[in-house]
Amino acid sequence: MPETTTKAPRKNQPKAKKPAKVSNGSLSKAYLRVLGILAKSKGALTRKAIAAAVVKQGVACYNGRISNESQTYADLTSGGYAREQEIEVDGAKETVYTILAKGKTTLGK
């Protein structure tokens, strides 16, 4: 007859809590650059204003737009790093962006 083994009963030990990791490893340099620009601004910025700030940092833009612009902003807003709002300026709607707490934490600010 095969022998059966019994396991020792587990003690109810609480799991050690790990400190929250602040990792920006999942964000590319371009995303971090945009977050940095939003963090330095005193208010909301349009895509054109962000692109102008990127050019000042020595990064090339095409026709006043950053590379992968629509994907960059979509990922930052859906990830909770930035907020997108539509405001009306001179009768036209403008989309502006502001940094959120998660974005500031990612930058370490």
Sequence and secondary structure as in RCSB ss.txt:
>XXXX:A:sequence
MPETTTKAPRKNQPKAKKPAKVSNGSLSKAYLRVLGILAKSKGALTRKAIAAAVVKQGVACYNGRISNESQTYAD
LTSGGYAREQEIEVDGAKETVYTILAKGKTTLGK
>XXXX:A:secstr
                        TTS HHHHHHHHHHHH SS EEHHHHHHHHHHTT   BTTB TTHHHHHHH
HHHTTSEEEEEEEETTEEEEEEEE HHHHHHHT 
